[in-house]
């Protein structure tokens, strides 16, 4: 089992940057594939970015591609999401999630096993 705690959200202007962090408890962080998801008010939770156990493979939503970078530090048990060129439509609660099967990057929230409580990102125009 893993426990996840996100941080780094906040208020930022259009075009600005934020880095989200997700601290994981436990000694088996490196056995999980990880992902960032987001949920805007009134909308369903959606995939943003995913990363393999080793960190070698990544995958992004079309909206995140070219602007966001997912990474992980398996020594520090931490997942990151660097977000650049932020837009008002990026405003949402951002969640990190872990997949215990670990073999693939999962795109569906339903396939993730563990979730953090989220951190809010508000992009003002």
C-alpha atoms as a printed R data frame, in Angstrom:
    type eleno elety resid chain resno       x      y       z
1   ATOM     1    CA   UNK     A     1   0.000  0.000   0.000
2   ATOM     2    CA   UNK     A     2   1.139  3.543  -0.676
3   ATOM     3    CA   UNK     A     3  -0.046  6.881   0.650
4   ATOM     4    CA   UNK     A     4   0.194  9.938  -1.559
5   ATOM     5    CA   UNK     A     5   0.286 13.618  -0.627
6   ATOM     6    CA   UNK     A     6   0.275 16.345  -3.274
7   ATOM     7    CA   UNK     A     7   1.630 19.857  -2.860
8   ATOM     8    CA   UNK     A     8   2.614 22.850  -4.959
9   ATOM     9    CA   UNK     A     9  -0.730 24.063  -6.208
10  ATOM    10    CA   UNK     A    10  -1.797 27.680  -6.062
11  ATOM    11    CA   UNK     A    11  -2.847 30.759  -7.966
12  ATOM    12    CA   UNK     A    12  -0.845 31.630 -11.079
13  ATOM    13    CA   UNK     A    13  -1.344 33.988 -13.996
14  ATOM    14    CA   UNK     A    14  -1.841 32.884 -17.565
15  ATOM    15    CA   UNK     A    15   1.477 31.885 -19.076
16  ATOM    16    CA   UNK     A    16   3.018 31.165 -15.701
17  ATOM    17    CA   UNK     A    17   4.514 27.988 -14.301
18  ATOM    18    CA   UNK     A    18   3.991 25.694 -11.342
19  ATOM    19    CA   UNK     A    19   5.622 22.501 -10.158
20  ATOM    20    CA   UNK     A    20   3.470 19.975  -8.358
21  ATOM    21    CA   UNK     A    21   4.948 17.345  -6.081
22  ATOM    22    CA   UNK     A    22   3.529 14.098  -4.794
23  ATOM    23    CA   UNK     A    23   5.245 12.514  -1.808
24  ATOM    24    CA   UNK     A    24   4.721  8.783  -1.439
25  ATOM    25    CA   UNK     A    25   5.046  6.785   1.728
26  ATOM    26    CA   UNK     A    26   6.331  3.237   1.857
27  ATOM    27    CA   UNK     A    27   9.383  1.510   0.470
28  ATOM    28    CA   UNK     A    28   7.882  0.257  -2.785
29  ATOM    29    CA   UNK     A    29   7.307  3.511  -4.668
30  ATOM    30    CA   UNK     A    30   9.483  2.312  -7.523
31  ATOM    31    CA   UNK     A    31   7.162 -0.638  -8.132
32  ATOM    32    CA   UNK     A    32   4.217  1.598  -9.088
33  ATOM    33    CA   UNK     A    33   3.535  3.277 -12.348
34  ATOM    34    CA   UNK     A    34   2.287  6.760 -11.545
35  ATOM    35    CA   UNK     A    35   0.049  9.364 -13.043
36  ATOM    36    CA   UNK     A    36  -1.296 12.862 -12.682
37  ATOM    37    CA   UNK     A    37  -4.993 13.455 -13.209
38  ATOM    38    CA   UNK     A    38  -7.114 16.555 -12.866
39  ATOM    39    CA   UNK     A    39 -10.723 17.430 -12.275
40  ATOM    40    CA   UNK     A    40 -12.276 20.794 -13.021
41  ATOM    41    CA   UNK     A    41 -15.553 21.835 -11.403
42  ATOM    42    CA   UNK     A    42 -18.466 20.041 -13.034
43  ATOM    43    CA   UNK     A    43 -16.233 17.845 -15.148
44  ATOM    44    CA   UNK     A    44 -15.021 14.278 -14.952
45  ATOM    45    CA   UNK     A    45 -11.530 13.430 -13.769
46  ATOM    46    CA   UNK     A    46  -9.122 13.222 -16.690
47  ATOM    47    CA   UNK     A    47  -5.659 11.912 -17.397
48  ATOM    48    CA   UNK     A    48  -2.866 14.487 -17.623
49  ATOM    49    CA   UNK     A    49   0.421 12.558 -17.615
50  ATOM    50    CA   UNK     A    50   1.801  9.167 -16.683
51  ATOM    51    CA   UNK     A    51   5.219  7.672 -16.008
52  ATOM    52    CA   UNK     A    52   6.581  4.164 -15.839
53  ATOM    53    CA   UNK     A    53   8.148  2.608 -12.762
54  ATOM    54    CA   UNK     A    54  11.678  3.424 -13.860
55  ATOM    55    CA   UNK     A    55  10.788  6.860 -15.173
56  ATOM    56    CA   UNK     A    56  12.040  6.042 -18.641
57  ATOM    57    CA   UNK     A    57   8.627  6.043 -20.308
58  ATOM    58    CA   UNK     A    58   6.134  8.891 -20.137
59  ATOM    59    CA   UNK     A    59   2.824  9.706 -21.748
60  ATOM    60    CA   UNK     A    60   0.833 12.930 -21.925
61  ATOM    61    CA   UNK     A    61  -2.642 14.045 -22.813
62  ATOM    62    CA   UNK     A    62  -2.870 16.183 -25.917
63  ATOM    63    CA   UNK     A    63  -3.527 19.190 -23.717
64  ATOM    64    CA   UNK     A    64  -0.411 18.623 -21.622
65  ATOM    65    CA   UNK     A    65   1.971 17.655 -24.403
66  ATOM    66    CA   UNK     A    66   4.715 20.198 -24.907
67  ATOM    67    CA   UNK     A    67   3.789 22.208 -21.804
68  ATOM    68    CA   UNK     A    68   3.917 19.747 -18.897
69  ATOM    69    CA   UNK     A    69   6.693 17.387 -17.807
70  ATOM    70    CA   UNK     A    70   6.204 14.442 -15.497
71  ATOM    71    CA   UNK     A    71   9.150 12.993 -13.612
72  ATOM    72    CA   UNK     A    72   9.898 10.916 -10.557
73  ATOM    73    CA   UNK     A    73  12.661 10.418  -8.035
74  ATOM    74    CA   UNK     A    74  12.576  6.852  -6.758
75  ATOM    75    CA   UNK     A    75  15.132  7.622  -4.059
76  ATOM    76    CA   UNK     A    76  13.073 10.489  -2.650
77  ATOM    77    CA   UNK     A    77   9.777  8.643  -3.303
78  ATOM    78    CA   UNK     A    78   8.422 11.703  -5.072
79  ATOM    79    CA   UNK     A    79   6.495 12.342  -8.258
80  ATOM    80    CA   UNK     A    80   6.592 15.723 -10.005
81  ATOM    81    CA   UNK     A    81   4.615 17.633 -12.600
82  ATOM    82    CA   UNK     A    82   6.290 20.685 -14.080
83  ATOM    83    CA   UNK     A    83   3.626 22.860 -15.722
84  ATOM    84    CA   UNK     A    84   4.556 25.703 -18.054
85  ATOM    85    CA   UNK     A    85   2.555 28.096 -20.228
86  ATOM    86    CA   UNK     A    86  -0.480 27.637 -18.039
87  ATOM    87    CA   UNK     A    87  -3.918 28.444 -19.407
88  ATOM    88    CA   UNK     A    88  -7.234 29.200 -17.710
89  ATOM    89    CA   UNK     A    89  -8.498 25.790 -18.824
90  ATOM    90    CA   UNK     A    90  -5.770 24.165 -16.711
91  ATOM    91    CA   UNK     A    91  -7.637 25.307 -13.605
92  ATOM    92    CA   UNK     A    92  -8.538 22.156 -11.669
93  ATOM    93    CA   UNK     A    93  -7.774 19.983  -8.710
94  ATOM    94    CA   UNK     A    94  -4.713 17.894  -9.556
95  ATOM    95    CA   UNK     A    95  -4.318 14.385  -8.187
96  ATOM    96    CA   UNK     A    96  -1.454 11.954  -8.238
97  ATOM    97    CA   UNK     A    97  -2.283  8.282  -8.432
98  ATOM    98    CA   UNK     A    98  -0.489  4.948  -8.312
99  ATOM    99    CA   UNK     A    99  -1.080  1.708 -10.159
100 ATOM   100    CA   UNK     A   100   0.058 -1.315  -8.169
101 ATOM   101    CA   UNK     A   101   0.313 -3.543 -11.243
102 ATOM   102    CA   UNK     A   102   3.004 -1.199 -12.481
103 ATOM   103    CA   UNK     A   103   3.532 -2.741 -15.892
104 ATOM   104    CA   UNK     A   104   2.005  0.018 -18.022
105 ATOM   105    CA   UNK     A   105   1.124  3.660 -17.900
106 ATOM   106    CA   UNK     A   106  -2.605  3.784 -17.179
107 ATOM   107    CA   UNK     A   107  -4.787  6.421 -18.794
108 ATOM   108    CA   UNK     A   108  -8.067  5.767 -17.026
109 ATOM   109    CA   UNK     A   109  -8.720  6.932 -13.467
110 ATOM   110    CA   UNK     A   110 -10.602  3.664 -12.921
111 ATOM   111    CA   UNK     A   111  -7.364  1.725 -13.388
112 ATOM   112    CA   UNK     A   112  -5.480  3.485 -10.605
113 ATOM   113    CA   UNK     A   113  -5.367  1.935  -7.160
114 ATOM   114    CA   UNK     A   114  -4.230  4.720  -4.840
115 ATOM   115    CA   UNK     A   115  -4.967  8.438  -4.840
116 ATOM   116    CA   UNK     A   116  -3.851 11.539  -3.073
117 ATOM   117    CA   UNK     A   117  -6.316 14.146  -1.857
118 ATOM   118    CA   UNK     A   118  -5.369 16.635  -4.535
119 ATOM   119    CA   UNK     A   119  -3.934 20.113  -4.822
120 ATOM   120    CA   UNK     A   120  -5.727 23.058  -6.423
121 ATOM   121    CA   UNK     A   121  -4.356 24.948  -9.403
122 ATOM   122    CA   UNK     A   122  -6.045 28.194 -10.361
123 ATOM   123    CA   UNK     A   123  -4.895 29.976 -13.507
124 ATOM   124    CA   UNK     A   124  -6.150 33.534 -13.698
125 ATOM   125    CA   UNK     A   125  -6.453 35.557 -16.886
